[in-house]
Amino acid sequence: MDHFISLAHGDGGELSHRLIKDVFIEAFGDGNSALFDSASVDIPIGKIAVTTDSFVIKPIFFPGGSIGKLAVAGTINDLAVSGAKPVYLTCGFVIEEGFPIIDLKKIVSDMANEALKTGVTIIAGDTKVVERGSADGVYINTTGIGIYEPNKGCSLEFKEDDAIIVSGTIGDHGIAVLAARGELGISSPVNSDCASLNTMLAEVLNSTSVVRIMRDPTRGGLATTLVEIAEDFHLTMKINELDLPVKEEVHGVCDLLGFDPLYLANEGKAILIVADQEKDKVIDILREFPEGRDAVVIGSIIGKQKGQLLLETPLGSKRILTRLSGTMFPRIC
């Protein structure tokens, strides 16, 4: 087999056939689906969830993950926070001429392993090869399909004093990727938090009926995601700066470079807004899982109609938080 991607790998001929057979079918293990132009799957009668996402991260391998793991986990999490059970994924690859096939195999293997771990099946895909210099190694697009199980999901019935929970430390992914680039001459022991959260979040939904909403704070970070919730549902929310879970190493890099961990990307964290009387129960459930061991309450809903997010400082003063403005650094997910 060739060692690098060539334009001929995208021409639909013998090299395309070998690439699909030796890389994708070998990893994903569904040769029957590759016989046709579309996959045939069984979907239970009822409501389904569909999401799509594209991944262009640089570097493609980083501490704690790769673009392949990220593509699967990110799509699974989009389904999981909507209250759906992820079942199927499709994936499309745009690969630059000259890309090492050994790296492509590692990426695809990471995808297969993450899908297997979460019980999700990758059922269809597509590959395109572009000229050298027309892409940055490899881009991946995924589409995820999930099913809504009866009487499970988020209510969207917000009330004052509802608790705001984050499932773990924030900013890990952003700092891990930034350090992996080596452009700013910094090093950090922080690994990306890239992880699939469907099993953990399903357990929360199975054990309680008081979840108002769940979101994953990826690009734009925790603050941007909470501002979007506040504005979309006309809520006034307050979070406490002292309660925000941030690793010392992340704080250190942020202080050095002038970043705010509230706006750093996360790829394995969830925000949950739940009824105040059930917050301790939800925290206990989250902490049963490695991905949720640092779960903590960071604030609450304090009113309705205004649509704003307040940050209470250690001095007791409050300031309004807004969405991320501009770009901290590019190509983070």
C-alpha positions in Angstrom: 0.0 0.0 0.0 1.2 3.6 -0.7 2.6 5.6 2.2 1.0 9.0 1.2 -2.2 10.2 -0.2 -2.2 11.1 -3.9 -4.7 12.7 -6.1 -5.5 9.3 -7.6 -6.8 8.2 -4.2 -9.7 10.6 -4.8 -10.5 9.5 -8.4 -12.8 6.7 -7.6 -10.6 4.0 -9.2 -8.3 1.3 -7.9 -6.5 3.5 -5.4 -9.8 4.8 -4.0 -11.1 1.3 -3.6 -7.9 0.2 -1.8 -8.0 3.2 0.5 -11.6 2.6 1.5 -11.0 -1.2 2.0 -7.6 -1.0 3.8 -8.2 2.1 5.9 -11.9 2.8 6.5 -13.6 -0.6 6.3 -10.7 -2.2 8.1 -11.3 0.2 11.1 -15.1 0.6 11.0 -15.8 -3.0 10.1 -18.9 -2.6 8.0 -18.1 -3.9 4.6 -21.7 -4.5 3.6 -22.6 -0.8 3.8 -19.7 0.0 1.5 -21.3 -2.0 -1.3 -24.0 0.7 -1.7 -24.2 4.5 -2.0 -26.2 4.8 1.2 -26.5 2.8 4.4 -29.7 1.1 5.4 -30.4 1.3 9.2 -33.2 0.5 11.6 -34.7 3.5 13.4 -37.3 3.0 16.1 -40.6 4.7 15.3 -40.6 8.1 17.1 -38.6 11.3 17.2 -35.0 11.4 16.1 -32.2 13.9 16.5 -29.8 14.8 13.7 -26.6 16.9 14.0 -23.7 17.7 11.7 -20.3 19.2 12.4 -17.0 19.8 10.7 -13.5 19.5 12.4 -10.5 21.4 11.2 -8.3 21.4 14.3 -4.6 22.1 14.2 -2.5 20.2 15.2 -4.5 17.0 14.3 -2.8 15.1 17.1 -2.7 16.8 20.5 -2.3 15.7 24.2 -5.4 13.7 25.1 -6.8 13.2 21.6 -6.8 13.7 17.8 -9.0 15.1 15.1 -10.5 11.6 14.8 -11.5 11.2 18.5 -12.7 14.8 18.5 -14.9 14.2 15.5 -16.7 11.3 17.0 -16.9 12.6 20.6 -18.0 16.1 19.5 -20.8 14.8 17.4 -21.9 12.3 20.1 -22.0 15.1 22.7 -24.1 17.3 20.5 -26.7 14.5 20.4 -26.3 13.6 24.1 -26.9 17.2 25.4 -30.1 17.4 23.4 -31.3 14.4 25.4 -31.0 11.9 22.6 -29.3 8.5 22.6 -26.6 8.5 19.9 -26.8 5.5 17.6 -25.3 6.2 14.1 -22.6 8.4 12.6 -21.5 9.2 9.1 -18.1 10.8 8.3 -16.7 12.7 5.3 -13.0 13.2 4.8 -11.2 16.0 2.8 -7.6 14.9 2.6 -4.7 16.9 1.2 -2.4 15.3 -1.4 0.7 14.0 0.4 -0.9 13.3 3.7 0.7 10.3 5.4 -1.5 7.2 5.2 -0.1 6.0 8.6 -1.5 9.2 10.1 -4.8 8.6 8.4 -4.9 5.1 9.8 -4.3 6.5 13.3 -7.1 9.0 12.9 -9.5 6.5 11.7 -8.5 4.0 14.4 -9.2 6.7 17.0 -12.6 7.2 15.5 -13.4 3.5 15.5 -12.3 3.1 19.1 -14.3 6.1 20.4 -17.4 4.8 18.5 -17.0 1.3 19.9 -16.6 2.6 23.4 -19.8 4.6 23.2 -21.9 2.0 21.3 -22.3 4.1 18.2 -22.0 2.7 14.7 -20.3 4.5 11.9 -22.5 3.6 8.9 -21.4 5.6 5.9 -18.8 8.0 4.7 -17.1 9.8 1.8 -13.5 10.7 0.9 -12.3 13.5 -1.2 -8.6 14.3 -2.1 -7.5 17.9 -2.9 -4.3 19.2 -4.3 -1.3 19.8 -2.1 -1.7 23.2 -0.4 -5.5 23.3 -0.8 -6.2 21.9 2.7 -4.3 21.6 6.0 -3.7 17.9 6.1 -7.2 16.5 6.8 -10.7 17.9 7.5 -13.5 15.7 8.8 -17.3 16.2 8.6 -19.6 14.1 10.7 -23.3 13.6 10.9 -24.9 12.0 13.9 -28.3 10.4 14.4 -29.8 9.8 17.8 -33.2 8.7 19.1 -35.3 10.2 21.9 -36.5 7.6 24.4 -40.0 8.0 25.7 -40.4 10.3 28.8 -36.7 11.2 28.9 -35.1 14.5 28.0 -34.9 18.1 29.0 -38.0 20.0 30.1 -37.0 23.6 29.3 -39.3 24.7 32.2 -36.9 27.1 33.9 -37.5 28.4 37.4 -35.8 30.9 39.6 -33.1 29.2 41.8 -32.5 26.5 39.3 -28.9 25.4 39.7 -26.2 25.7 37.0 -23.8 22.8 37.0 -20.6 22.2 35.0 -19.3 18.7 34.8 -15.7 19.5 35.3 -12.7 21.8 34.9 -13.0 24.4 32.1 -10.4 25.4 29.4 -8.4 22.2 29.3 -8.9 21.6 25.6 -8.0 25.1 24.6 -4.8 25.2 26.6 -3.7 21.6 25.5 -4.2 22.5 21.8 -2.4 25.8 22.2 0.6 24.3 23.9 0.7 21.5 21.3 1.2 24.0 18.5 4.5 25.2 20.0 4.0 28.6 18.4 4.2 30.6 21.6 7.1 28.8 23.3 5.0 27.5 26.1 4.6 24.0 27.5 1.8 22.6 29.6 1.0 19.3 31.3 -2.7 19.8 30.6 -4.4 17.2 28.4 -7.4 17.9 26.3 -10.7 16.9 28.0 -11.9 15.4 24.7 -14.4 12.7 25.6 -17.8 11.3 24.8 -20.4 12.1 27.5 -23.4 10.2 26.3 -23.3 7.4 29.0 -22.9 9.9 31.8 -25.6 12.2 30.6 -28.0 9.3 29.9 -27.6 8.2 33.6 -28.6 11.7 34.7 -31.7 11.6 32.6 -32.5 8.1 33.7 -32.3 9.0 37.3 -34.0 12.4 37.5 -36.7 14.3 35.7 -35.6 17.8 36.7 -33.1 18.6 34.0 -34.1 21.9 32.3 -31.4 22.0 29.6 -27.9 20.5 28.8 -25.3 22.1 26.5 -21.6 21.4 25.7 -19.5 24.6 26.0 -17.1 24.0 23.0 -16.1 27.0 20.9 -16.6 30.3 22.8 -16.3 28.4 26.1 -18.5 28.3 29.2 -19.4 32.0 29.2 -20.5 32.2 25.6 -22.7 29.1 26.0 -24.4 30.4 29.1 -25.0 33.8 27.5 -26.7 32.0 24.6 -29.0 30.1 27.0 -29.8 33.3 28.9 -30.7 35.2 25.8 -32.5 32.4 24.1 -34.8 31.7 27.1 -34.9 35.2 28.6 -33.2 34.3 31.8 -31.0 36.2 34.2 -28.3 33.9 35.5 -25.5 34.4 37.9 -22.3 32.4 38.2 -19.7 32.7 41.0 -16.1 33.3 40.0 -14.8 31.5 43.1 -16.8 28.3 42.2 -15.5 28.0 38.7 -13.4 24.8 38.3 -10.1 25.7 36.6 -6.9 23.8 36.9 -3.9 25.7 38.3 -2.0 24.9 35.1 -4.7 26.4 33.0 -4.8 29.5 35.2 -1.1 29.8 34.9 -1.1 29.8 31.1 -4.1 32.2 31.0 -2.3 34.6 33.3 0.8 34.5 31.2 -0.9 35.0 27.9 -3.9 37.1 28.9 -6.6 34.5 28.2 -9.8 34.1 30.1 -10.7 30.4 30.9 -14.4 31.3 30.7 -13.9 31.7 26.9 -11.6 28.7 26.2 -12.9 25.7 24.3 -13.9 22.5 26.0 -14.5 19.2 24.3 -15.5 16.9 27.2 -17.7 19.0 29.5 -21.4 19.6 29.9 -23.5 22.4 31.4 -26.6 21.3 33.1 -29.4 23.5 34.5 -31.4 21.5 37.0 -34.0 22.1 39.7 -32.4 23.4 42.9 -33.7 20.6 45.1 -32.1 17.9 42.9 -28.7 19.5 42.3 -26.9 17.4 44.9 -28.3 14.2 43.4 -27.2 15.3 39.9 -23.7 16.1 41.2 -23.4 12.7 42.8 -24.4 11.0 39.6 -21.9 13.0 37.5 -19.1 12.2 40.0 -19.6 8.5 39.5 -18.0 8.9 36.1 -14.4 9.8 35.3 -15.6 12.6 33.0 -17.7 14.1 35.8 -15.5 13.7 38.9 -14.9 17.4 39.1 -18.6 18.4 38.6 -19.7 21.4 40.7 -22.5 23.9 41.0 -21.3 27.3 39.7 -24.4 29.5 39.9 -28.2 29.7 39.5 -31.0 31.4 37.7 -31.9 34.5 39.6 -34.7 36.0 37.3 -36.4 36.0 34.0 -37.0 38.3 31.0 -33.7 40.1 31.0 -31.6 37.5 29.2 -28.2 38.2 30.7 -25.3 36.4 32.5 -23.7 37.9 35.6 -20.4 37.0 37.1 -20.0 37.6 40.9 -16.4 38.4 41.7 -14.6 37.4 45.0 -15.3 41.0 46.2 -19.0 40.6 45.8 -19.4 42.9 42.8 -21.1 41.7 39.6 -20.4 42.3 36.0 -22.2 41.3 32.8 -20.6 38.7 30.7 -21.0 38.7 26.9 -20.3 36.3 24.1 -16.7 35.8 23.0 -15.7 38.7 20.7 -13.1 38.0 18.1 -10.8 35.0 18.1 -8.4 34.0 20.9 -6.6 31.6 18.6 -7.8 29.7 15.5 -8.5 26.1 14.6 -9.3 24.8 18.1 -11.9 22.2 17.1 
